[in-house]
């Protein structure tokens, strides 16, 4: 088995163990189409944000009311990629943004990003998050879809050490390792997904 | 939190915890599940190597704390971070309070930080009129309940979904169901609002990386990312022990931290924050960032030759996860703010003697914590050392002083045991148990029958049974320990019988005394040292090949305890090393050295299960030999659940905390009986005292034997 195939398999298994949904894509266009599709297929894009169906205190409830429509955010993409995504979204009536996350603190349906690297042994995405827009996009969204180029896969975290060092030396910097969706087991050790951040993480493996 | 005035009040609180049904079930389930998930998480990894590397890395960092602090500060400052160093908890709180006031902050969100718990930061900030909200779900829950954490990683593990539902009903003003998934979503929305409103975020720091000036944070919920992103001010409160030279060090610790904490390969999020980045809610578009380092004794601890190793702690909580006492009573009783074995030690240094004095006595010395510690800290030893220091500072209790005095003189000790035999007749009723102990001795001891002193101690029988060997293949000196000398001499006799078959010469040095573990456990250092020196002198280690003992506790104390206890005594250093090198336990000797064979034994296939003594399986790392011996000896071995969990004896522990001892014994016996075995074997007379006493008290037919007896009885 080629080394690249082995890393892809390892990554897929490990990411799957933390409930990430891993799918191969052949092109960036396919990734964009996938992302727009899950709004419909998976009921991801709902007007009501997760938790807003509950009886909440007045202040928390008020924040729920701030969301006007289905929102997809994709900060930091190359210009033509964002334009393509925006066009796809427009066809489906989805509001597509690349900035202004702070106007959507109540919630965002989908955050779309491209990872800087992946760590196979833990199914981890490495994301340069120095842009506040990108950090918020990946935290405020209900579903995070992230494209991972298979050429950026490394086996262990130590294999990513130089990369981490390079980012941290170039401060101010904010680098994130993301492994699965936001989770907690703080009540009776029962696993619950999506306590603060995304409820779902989709990783689209792009062979390059 | 420890508020008990004295041991009596503390024991009252322990009883309260024991009676908490929910807590007991939750803790049991957790302990069982943790075992499995941790093993899976480390599968295929060189765990010992990883632990050794972490220990080495942390030791290096702590020895270079000032240089790392200087390097971190330089790198962080260059990026615009303000770095503060607080000498005390109070000073740290004041610094953070001032930062908040200067930046005109009204509302604060926090991500989980044990260091902020240590300084009781929230109280200080609230007194300044600031609104502080914890955003880690467990921390938020306990903040709303106005209590401290009961676990370092799962702070609200002591609470049920019903309690959380009631709490959230209060917070939202609307009735909430006890559906955990729904409760988590309610927290998501309620806390989202808090992030939006906050002007300042406070985080802890798993690492302060000197080479880049980076603060790295591990969370599962992702709350630390929001806390460090949305508000315009970020303050990281970090212990000086989190300083580490490089990214490589952090990556190494991250391999162990989540695996050891919860059995996860990695936390959902690891954030590497280097300097203040862009922040759109700030007037100048840039975050205001502060790092507050907390000393609070860490600098002094780093210089202490014995205690510096506590700064290796990576706050994974594993020492609590495996502690049998924690499992019974939970973190409010087995900790002040820091929980579990490490908590017993840190409480003394960070919160003082008054908070630590009862706590440190509640260690049964089973070594389970040491065996899982990611930093390889010798936790049980340091707990005993803290106990001893507190006694030195506050005065020794009468009982402990008395025992210390008696043990220091072998002749006095043995004379007392002999006279006890003479006067015990009225309380034994002719049985091998003390049946009618006056209440003063038997308080809360009803859960087990205590054995009587034997008619003739082993030392008086030895000459008659000593093997007569002309050309011995090995020379063994026997260390019987008090229990086999005076209570169960038949166990040592059984061993001699097997040794004689294999042409082994046996000596029994008559000047040997108690190994000293009981006084070590009670914090009587002086007596412990004196007894150790007497025993080393009694054995002339160069004159024998092995020092054999049938007591696992004695063996591990002689082998690992003595060199520490007698360290620095130049007259004994060589001898104690020789002595320790020769110490071996019975099962290892018979299996690994004598290499006994099945054809030596009559096979009867008796259904047998095993209790693995703490000081054998963890103290000496012996696990295979006794299991193999049962099969070689012709027995049918039926493994029991949790064979390596403490039986609750713990020597003097079971006298001090009988209620806890009884609970541990109950679990142990239930697991043994569940196998359907008729015979329960073990390798420690202390455990036998506990197990046999428990079975006798409940009228069970299961028999308890030492491995040596089971084998000797079956010799052809």
Interface residues (C-beta under 8 A of the other chain):
Chain A: X14 X17 X18 X49 X50 X51 X52 X53 X54 X55 X56 X57 X58 X59 X60 X61 X62 X63 X64 X102 X105 X106 X107 X121 X122 X123 X124 X129 X130 X131 X132 X135 X136 X139 X157 X158 X161 X164 X165 X167 X168 X169 X171 X172 X173 X174 X175 X176 X177 X178 X179 X180 X181 X182 X183 X184 X185 X186 X187 X188 X189 X190 X192 X194 X195 X196 X197
Chain B: X26 X29 X30 X33 X79 X80 X135 X136 X137 X138 X141 X154 X155 X156 X157 X159 X160 X161 X164 X171 X172 X173 X174 X175 X176 X180 X181 X182 X183 X184 X185 X186 X187 X188 X189 X190 X191 X192 X193 X195 X196 X209 X211 X212 X213 X214 X220 X221 X222 X223 X225 X226 X228 X229 X230 X247 X248 X251 X254 X255 X262 X264 X265 X266 X267 X268 X269 X270 X271 X272 X273 X274 X275 X276 X277 X278 X279 X280 X281 X287
